Amino acid sequence: MSEVKRRTAGRPPGPGKSASGHSQSLVRGLNLLERLAATPGGLALSELAEMVDLAPSTTHRLLQALQGQGFVAQDSELGVWKIDVKTFRIGNSFLEARDFVATSRPFLRRLTAQTGETANLGIRDGATAVFLAQSESPQMMRMITRLGSRAPLHASGVGKALMAWLPDDEFERVLAERGLSRVTENTLNSPEALRANLAEVRRQGFACDREEHAIGLHCVAACLHDEHGTPLAAISVSGPVARIPEARLLELGELVKQTASEITARLGGRVPADQGQVAEA
C-alpha cells in the first residue's frame, strides 16, 4: 500500500460516510437481528420493517448486508427472513464462555452488604445441592458453609429452589435416588408436603428453609435460570432465626428473588413465569 493510501485509510470518514452514519446502520442491523432471533419462524420484509420502524427499502438493504456476512438468510419458498448460522455461533459462544460462579460473586457480596447475612451459591448434583461460592456475614454468629459441601435438595433452601422447577420425571428420579429422610424435625419428609411446598416456591419465586436443614437457622433461596428457563444454580441468604424471624424471611425472599433475576439476565437466561411442572398431589 502506498504512503498516500496508508494516510487515507487512517483518516476520519468523509461527509458521505460519517461515523454516526455507520453507527446508525450498525444499530439498525442489530435491531433487525434481535427481532428475527425472537421469531424462529421468520418474518416477512414488510413485517420486519414495520417492527423496527424503517422503510422497506432500508430494511431490505440492511438485510442484504447481513445476508452477505452470513448472519441472516431468506427462505426461498416462503420468502421470510431468519437468522443464519453465524448469528447462532456468536450467541452460542457467549453461552459457552459464561461463568455463572464468577458472575454471581459480586451479587453475593452485595446481598451480604444489604442483609448483614451470609450469601451462598449452589448447584444441583443428582439429589443434592453442592455449594460453590459464598460471601460471609460480618456478624460474630453467622452461617458458614464449606465450599464443596452438600445438602439434600428437599431439606435446604438452595435445594428446594432448584427442585421446584424440575420436570416430573426428574422430580421422581430424585425421590427414588435419595428419598425424603429427616434432617431435622422440620424437614419435609412426605412427597405430598414437598410437592405443596414446591408449588408455593414457584408461586412466590423463592424458597424458604425454616430450620429444615439446621435447627436455629433460616434461609431463603431463588433459582438462576438458563436461556431455556431451566434451573442453572440457586443463590441464598442464611442466618440465625434470631436475626431472620418469619417476617424478615419473606422480606429477604423478595430481595433474593430480585437478585437472582438480575444474575439470570446477566447470564442471558430467562425467568419462567410459572412452569408448574412438579405436579401437586
ZAMARGU-4260 file (C-alpha; in steps of 0.2 Angstrom, whole numbers, plus 5000, padded with zeros to 4 digits):
<rodrens>
0) 5000/5000/5000 | 5007/5017/4995 | 5010/5031/5008 | 4995/5041/5002 | 4984/5026/5004
5) 4990/5022/5021 | 4986/5040/5026 | 4969/5040/5018 | 4965/5024/5027 | 4968/5031/5044
10) 4958/5047/5041 | 4941/5050/5048 | 4927/5046/5035 | 4922/5060/5024 | 4905/5068/5024
15) 4896/5055/5014 | 4902/5041/5026 | 4901/5049/5044 | 4905/5039/5059 | 4887/5042/5066
20) 4880/5036/5050 | 4890/5019/5051 | 4884/5018/5070 | 4866/5021/5065 | 4867/5007/5052
25) 4875/4995/5065 | 4861/4999/5077 | 4848/4996/5064 | 4856/4980/5059 | 4857/4974/5077
30) 4839/4978/5079 | 4834/4968/5064 | 4844/4953/5071 | 4836/4955/5088 | 4818/4954/5080
35) 4822/4939/5069 | 4830/4930/5084 | 4814/4932/5094 | 4804/4925/5079 | 4810/4907/5075
40) 4798/4905/5061 | 4805/4920/5052 | 4797/4937/5047 | 4792/4944/5030 | 4801/4960/5024
45) 4785/4971/5027 | 4783/4964/5045 | 4801/4967/5050 | 4801/4984/5043 | 4786/4989/5052
50) 4793/4982/5069 | 4809/4992/5068 | 4800/5007/5060 | 4811/5008/5044 | 4806/5010/5026
55) 4805/4993/5017 | 4819/4998/5005 | 4831/5002/5020 | 4826/4986/5029 | 4830/4976/5013
60) 4847/4984/5011 | 4852/4980/5029 | 4846/4963/5027 | 4856/4960/5011 | 4871/4966/5020
65) 4868/4954/5035 | 4865/4940/5022 | 4881/4943/5014 | 4890/4941/5030 | 4880/4925/5035
70) 4870/4932/5049 | 4853/4931/5041 | 4845/4920/5027 | 4829/4921/5016 | 4818/4906/5015
75) 4817/4903/4996 | 4800/4896/4997 | 4791/4907/5010 | 4801/4922/5007 | 4803/4926/5026
80) 4819/4931/5034 | 4828/4921/5048 | 4844/4922/5057 | 4858/4911/5050 | 4872/4901/5057
85) 4884/4915/5061 | 4872/4923/5072 | 4869/4906/5081 | 4888/4904/5083 | 4890/4921/5091
90) 4876/4918/5103 | 4882/4900/5107 | 4900/4906/5110 | 4893/4918/5124 | 4884/4904/5132
95) 4899/4893/5132 | 4910/4907/5139 | 4899/4912/5153 | 4904/4908/5171 | 4889/4909/5182
100) 4900/4907/5198 | 4911/4922/5194 | 4896/4932/5188 | 4887/4929/5204 | 4901/4933/5216
105) 4898/4952/5216 | 4879/4949/5218 | 4883/4938/5233 | 4894/4952/5241 | 4880/4964/5238
110) 4867/4953/5246 | 4879/4952/5262 | 4881/4971/5262 | 4862/4973/5261 | 4857/4960/5273
115) 4872/4958/5285 | 4870/4939/5282 | 4879/4925/5273 | 4875/4923/5255 | 4878/4907/5245
120) 4878/4900/5228 | 4874/4881/5224 | 4870/4869/5210 | 4861/4853/5209 | 4871/4836/5208
125) 4859/4822/5207 | 4848/4823/5223 | 4859/4835/5232 | 4864/4853/5232 | 4883/4857/5231
130) 4889/4874/5237 | 4901/4883/5226 | 4903/4901/5232 | 4900/4911/5247 | 4900/4929/5254
135) 4902/4928/5273 | 4892/4938/5285 | 4902/4950/5296 | 4892/4945/5311 | 4901/4936/5326
140) 4887/4922/5325 | 4885/4918/5307 | 4881/4904/5295 | 4896/4897/5286 | 4896/4883/5273
145) 4911/4874/5267 | 4913/4876/5249 | 4910/4859/5240 | 4899/4853/5254 | 4882/4846/5250
150) 4864/4846/5257 | 4849/4836/5252 | 4838/4845/5239 | 4822/4843/5249 | 4830/4849/5266
155) 4838/4866/5260 | 4833/4882/5253 | 4845/4881/5238 | 4840/4863/5235 | 4821/4867/5235
160) 4824/4882/5224 | 4832/4871/5211 | 4820/4857/5214 | 4804/4867/5211 | 4807/4869/5193
165) 4812/4851/5189 | 4801/4841/5177 | 4790/4827/5184 | 4802/4813/5178 | 4817/4822/5186
170) 4807/4825/5202 | 4803/4807/5203 | 4821/4802/5200 | 4827/4812/5214 | 4814/4804/5226
175) 4819/4787/5221 | 4838/4791/5222 | 4838/4800/5239 | 4821/4798/5247 | 4815/4811/5260
180) 4824/4807/5275 | 4823/4819/5290 | 4837/4831/5294 | 4828/4840/5307 | 4811/4839/5315
185) 4805/4852/5302 | 4811/4843/5287 | 4798/4840/5274 | 4798/4821/5273 | 4782/4816/5263
190) 4780/4818/5244 | 4763/4827/5247 | 4771/4840/5259 | 4786/4843/5247 | 4775/4845/5232
195) 4764/4858/5240 | 4779/4867/5246 | 4787/4867/5229 | 4771/4874/5222 | 4772/4888/5234
200) 4791/4891/5229 | 4785/4893/5211 | 4771/4904/5215 | 4781/4916/5226 | 4798/4914/5216
205) 4809/4909/5231 | 4811/4895/5243 | 4811/4896/5262 | 4821/4884/5274 | 4813/4886/5291
210) 4825/4876/5301 | 4823/4861/5289 | 4842/4859/5287 | 4848/4865/5304 | 4839/4870/5320
215) 4841/4888/5323 | 4844/4893/5305 | 4833/4901/5292 | 4837/4903/5274 | 4829/4910/5258
220) 4834/4905/5241 | 4830/4909/5222 | 4834/4900/5206 | 4845/4906/5192 | 4839/4900/5175
225) 4847/4897/5159 | 4842/4903/5142 | 4828/4889/5141 | 4821/4894/5158 | 4828/4878/5167
230) 4837/4878/5183 | 4856/4883/5182 | 4860/4887/5200 | 4852/4895/5215 | 4858/4909/5227
235) 4853/4910/5246 | 4854/4921/5261 | 4855/4912/5278 | 4856/4917/5296 | 4851/4913/5314
240) 4832/4913/5317 | 4835/4927/5330 | 4840/4939/5316 | 4829/4932/5302 | 4812/4929/5310
245) 4797/4924/5299 | 4793/4942/5294 | 4810/4946/5288 | 4811/4929/5280 | 4798/4934/5267
250) 4806/4951/5265 | 4823/4944/5261 | 4815/4932/5249 | 4809/4946/5238 | 4827/4953/5239
255) 4835/4937/5234 | 4822/4934/5220 | 4826/4950/5213 | 4845/4947/5214 | 4843/4930/5206
260) 4833/4938/5191 | 4847/4951/5189 | 4860/4937/5188 | 4849/4927/5176 | 4848/4942/5165
265) 4866/4945/5165 | 4869/4927/5160 | 4857/4928/5145 | 4844/4917/5154 | 4826/4919/5156
270) 4815/4918/5171 | 4799/4907/5169 | 4783/4915/5174 | 4777/4898/5182 | 4782/4882/5174
275) 4772/4872/5187 | 4780/4856/5181 | 4780/4847/5198 | 4763/4841/5199 | 4753/4843/5216
280) 4746/4828/5224
</rodrens>
